[in-house]
């Protein structure tokens, strides 16, 4: 079991909707996906997730948006190694005792517009469970990029806003659920880290 009380799909999908698309763009809200996965006591294997898209679409464009401290390129390097084009939104430090601004939502939405304007695509996958973010982005795509015929969301069980239900949201064509095939249970990771430290 991957953990968590909610049922989780064994396989990521449905992906067959992308079968007739010549070009696919994936815009991923890494923080939303990572925190949603943590709530299920798993982490996402982003290399395996990239492989699912590249398997059917060799030229799929995979873009990852996230926050990080200035000069901290660890996450960017890791995502690049796993087949993603990383986009770092620098965390804004607001002074001692004040909360940092570490939200990449605007980068996600702006990045989608930039990539859609750069090259026409048949399908855009909005990988986030954030309802307002994904719905606003989908509406903007419908209005400004009519050549993009298919808009899907991609998120995890229990972490997808009802605003994104493809059965009731006309802007969304399909809801893709991230499945166990691209998940790693957190206890396994903990044991691996402990073993590595013991061997060091």
Number of C-alpha atoms within 10 A of each C-alpha: 10 20 16 15 10 10 12 19 14 14 14 20 16 13 16 9 14 21 10 10 16 14 18 25 24 23 23 25 28 22 18 23 21 15 15 22 26 16 15 22 17 24 21 24 15 19 16 15 19 19 16 16 19 16 10 17 16 12 13 18 20 19 23 24 25 23 23 19 14 12 7 12 12 10 15 20 13 14 19 17 13 16 19 22 16 21 21 18 19 17 16 15 13 10 8 7 6 8 10 13 12 16 19 22 19 13 18 27 21 13 17 24 16 11 16 20 12 9 9 15 22 18 23 23 24 28 26 26 27 21 17 12 17 27 21 12 21 26 15 16 21 16 9 13 16 13 13 19 14 21 24 23 28 25 25 24 17 16 18 20 15 12 15 27 17 17 10 11 13 12 21 23 18 22 23 20 22 24 19 19 15 20 22 16 18 18 13 11 13 11 11 12 12 12 11 10 9 8 7 6
